[in-house]
Amino acid sequence: MELQSCRVLVTGASGGIGQALVEQLCLAGAQVLAVSRDAAGLSAAIARFPGALRHVAADLASPAGADAVAAAARACGGVECVIHGAGVNCFDLLEQQDDAAVSAQVVLNLVAPVQLTRRLLPLLRAQPRALILFVGSTFGAIGYPGFSVYSASKFGLRGFAEALRRELADSAIGVLYVAPRATRTAMNAAAVDAMNVALGVAMDPPQEVAAAIVAALRDERPERHLGWPERFFVGLNRLLPRLVDRALRRQLSTVKHFTRSNLEESRP
């Protein structure tokens, strides 16, 4: 897709990846409608790109929030590209997560993009060519301990993207899925960063992830998994999941060491 003058809607725009993505899209000449609960984190970009960047405040976990985003998109004359970047995680063992934490992950990571996409499809169908891009995760292809609910929501998002791509195959709307690996953003708890260091897991800067998303929009590759050896393990998990089971079993004690419940128990 050519991004010059393209009208792009971005959810999760005030997050680490979202902020970098908004900036790169504006620099590429796109007209960006940035969606977040408030404008915090976007004030510098709004001042820098006054003619290219608009913000709409909305809570995507609610039907009213999704309606507000759809109304803002219509007011802008429609959109040609939608990037679903909003998300949340909770790093802990399942039995230590409460109902609110479980629901928040499933609703924002899976239900919200499904419902918003449903509202925006009529606007996308009105365009000669349109794209929907879902920002997933390596954990949407490899279920990882400590992230069971997050993994489930991202597995669901990947499945939705795949099914929607096939459902829209006879239309002018393309559906893309980009799966980052660990990224240095404020969404991660300090324990997650510490665990990644202990396990030797690479963490990408958000600017690199944003650049990969922009590249995916340009070349329209349907599915892209970022990072090595993460891409290798995604393929291995599909073909030989028992091998990945054994590899992750060796990491389990380290994962449990950094969970919130274990850290609280170890404090004096």
C-alpha positions in Angstrom: 0.0 0.0 0.0 1.2 3.5 -0.8 1.2 5.5 2.5 1.4 9.0 1.0 -1.9 10.7 1.8 -3.4 7.3 3.0 -5.9 7.7 5.9 -4.8 5.4 8.6 -6.5 4.6 11.9 -4.2 3.4 14.7 -5.4 2.0 18.1 -3.1 1.9 21.1 -1.5 5.0 19.7 -0.1 6.3 23.0 1.8 3.1 23.8 5.4 2.5 23.1 4.9 0.9 19.7 1.9 3.1 19.0 3.8 6.3 19.4 6.7 5.2 17.2 4.2 3.9 14.6 2.3 7.2 14.5 5.5 9.2 14.0 6.7 6.9 11.2 3.3 7.0 9.4 3.2 10.8 9.6 6.7 11.0 8.2 5.7 8.7 5.4 2.9 11.2 4.4 -0.1 9.4 5.9 -3.1 11.1 7.5 -3.4 9.4 10.9 -6.3 9.1 13.3 -4.7 8.1 16.6 -6.9 6.2 19.1 -6.1 6.0 22.8 -7.9 6.6 26.1 -6.3 10.0 26.3 -3.8 12.2 24.5 -1.0 11.6 27.0 2.1 10.6 25.2 0.9 12.0 21.9 1.1 15.8 22.6 4.6 16.1 21.0 3.5 14.3 17.9 0.3 16.3 17.6 2.3 19.5 17.8 4.8 18.2 15.3 2.3 17.0 12.8 -0.7 19.3 13.1 -1.9 18.7 9.6 -1.5 15.0 9.6 -2.4 13.7 13.0 -5.8 13.7 14.8 -6.6 12.1 18.1 -9.8 10.5 19.3 -10.2 9.5 23.0 -12.0 6.2 23.5 -12.1 3.2 25.7 -12.1 0.3 23.2 -13.2 -2.1 25.8 -16.7 -0.6 25.7 -19.2 -0.5 22.8 -19.5 3.3 23.3 -15.8 3.6 22.7 -15.9 1.6 19.5 -18.8 3.6 18.3 -16.9 6.8 19.0 -13.9 5.6 16.9 -16.2 4.6 14.0 -17.9 8.0 14.1 -14.5 9.8 14.1 -13.4 7.7 11.1 -16.6 8.7 9.2 -16.0 12.3 10.1 -12.5 12.1 8.6 -14.0 10.9 5.3 -13.4 7.3 6.0 -10.2 5.3 6.3 -8.1 3.1 4.0 -6.1 1.3 6.6 -6.8 0.2 10.2 -4.0 -0.9 12.5 -5.1 -2.7 15.7 -2.2 -2.0 18.1 -4.0 -1.7 21.5 -3.3 -4.4 24.0 -2.6 -5.4 27.6 -0.9 -8.2 29.4 -0.7 -9.6 32.9 2.4 -11.6 33.7 1.5 -14.2 36.4 0.4 -17.8 36.9 -3.2 -18.3 36.0 -4.3 -19.2 39.5 -2.9 -15.8 40.8 -4.9 -13.7 38.3 -8.3 -12.4 39.3 -11.4 -12.1 37.1 -10.7 -8.5 36.2 -7.2 -9.3 34.9 -8.4 -12.2 32.8 -11.3 -10.2 31.3 -9.2 -7.2 30.6 -6.8 -9.2 28.5 -9.4 -11.1 26.5 -11.6 -8.0 25.9 -8.9 -5.5 24.8 -6.7 -8.0 23.0 -9.4 -9.9 21.1 -13.0 -8.8 21.6 -12.3 -5.1 21.0 -10.5 -5.5 17.7 -13.2 -7.8 16.4 -16.0 -5.4 17.4 -14.2 -2.4 16.0 -13.4 -4.1 12.8 -17.0 -5.0 12.4 -18.0 -1.4 12.7 -15.3 -0.2 10.3 -15.8 -2.7 7.5 -18.5 -0.6 5.7 -16.0 2.4 5.6 -13.2 0.1 4.3 -15.5 -1.4 1.6 -16.1 2.1 0.3 -12.4 2.4 -0.6 -10.8 1.2 -3.9 -8.2 -0.7 -1.8 -8.0 -1.1 2.0 -5.9 -2.9 4.6 -6.5 -4.2 8.2 -3.4 -5.0 10.2 -3.5 -6.8 13.5 -0.5 -6.5 15.9 -0.2 -9.9 17.5 2.7 -11.5 19.4 5.1 -14.4 19.3 2.9 -15.7 22.1 0.0 -15.9 19.6 1.9 -18.8 18.1 3.7 -20.2 21.1 1.8 -20.6 24.4 4.1 -19.4 27.1 4.0 -20.0 30.9 3.1 -16.9 32.9 1.2 -15.5 29.9 -1.5 -18.1 29.5 -4.4 -15.6 29.2 -2.4 -13.2 27.0 -1.3 -16.1 24.8 -4.9 -17.3 24.5 -6.1 -13.8 23.4 -3.3 -13.5 20.9 -3.9 -17.0 19.5 -7.5 -15.9 19.1 -6.5 -12.7 17.3 -4.2 -14.6 14.9 -7.1 -17.0 14.1 -9.5 -14.1 13.6 -7.1 -12.4 11.2 -6.6 -15.6 9.2 -10.4 -16.3 9.0 -11.2 -12.7 8.1 -8.5 -12.7 5.4 -10.2 -15.7 3.8 -13.7 -14.2 4.3 -12.6 -11.0 2.5 -10.6 -12.8 -0.2 -13.1 -11.7 -2.9 -13.0 -8.1 -1.8 -10.5 -5.2 -2.1 -9.7 -5.4 1.7 -6.5 -7.1 2.7 -5.8 -8.5 6.1 -2.3 -8.6 7.7 -0.9 -10.0 10.9 2.4 -8.9 12.4 3.7 -10.7 15.5 6.5 -8.8 17.4 8.7 -10.7 19.9 9.6 -9.1 23.3 9.6 -5.3 23.0 10.9 -2.7 25.4 7.7 -0.9 26.3 6.0 0.3 29.4 3.4 -2.4 29.0 5.9 -4.9 30.4 6.2 -5.1 34.2 9.7 -4.8 35.6 9.6 -8.5 36.4 9.1 -9.3 32.7 12.1 -7.3 31.8 14.2 -9.0 34.5 13.0 -12.4 33.4 13.9 -11.7 29.8 17.4 -10.7 30.9 17.8 -13.8 33.0 16.7 -16.0 30.1 18.7 -14.1 27.5 15.6 -13.1 25.6 16.2 -10.2 23.1 13.9 -7.2 23.5 13.4 -5.0 20.4 13.1 -1.2 20.6 9.6 0.0 19.7 10.9 2.0 16.7 12.1 -1.3 15.1 8.8 -2.9 15.6 7.0 0.1 14.2 9.3 0.1 11.1 8.4 -3.6 10.6 4.7 -2.8 10.7 5.2 0.0 8.1 7.1 -2.4 5.9 4.3 -4.9 6.2 1.8 -2.3 5.0 4.0 -1.5 2.0 4.6 -5.1 0.9 1.3 -6.5 2.2 2.7 -9.9 3.3 -0.2 -11.6 5.0 1.7 -12.8 8.1 5.0 -11.7 9.6 6.8 -12.9 12.7 9.6 -10.7 14.0 12.9 -11.8 15.4 15.3 -14.7 15.3 15.2 -17.4 16.8 11.6 -16.6 17.5 10.6 -17.2 13.9 12.3 -20.6 14.1 10.5 -21.6 17.2 7.1 -20.5 15.8 7.7 -23.0 12.9 9.0 -25.7 15.2 6.0 -25.3 17.6 3.7 -25.9 14.6 5.5 -29.0 13.5 7.0 -30.5 16.6 5.3 -29.0 19.7 6.7 -31.6 22.1 10.2 -30.3 21.5 9.1 -26.8 22.4 7.3 -28.3 25.5 10.6 -29.7 26.7 12.5 -26.5 26.0 10.0 -24.4 27.9 10.0 -26.9 30.8 13.6 -26.1 31.3 12.7 -22.4 31.6 9.7 -22.9 33.9 11.5 -22.5 37.3 13.0 -19.1 36.1 9.6 -18.0 34.9 8.0 -18.9 38.2 10.8 -17.1 40.1 9.8 -13.8 38.5 6.0 -14.1 38.8 4.3 -11.5 41.0 3.1 -14.1 43.5 6.5 -15.6 44.0 8.2 -12.2 44.3 5.7 -11.1 47.0 6.2 -14.3 49.0 10.0 -13.9 48.9 9.9 -10.3 50.3 11.0 -10.0 54.0 
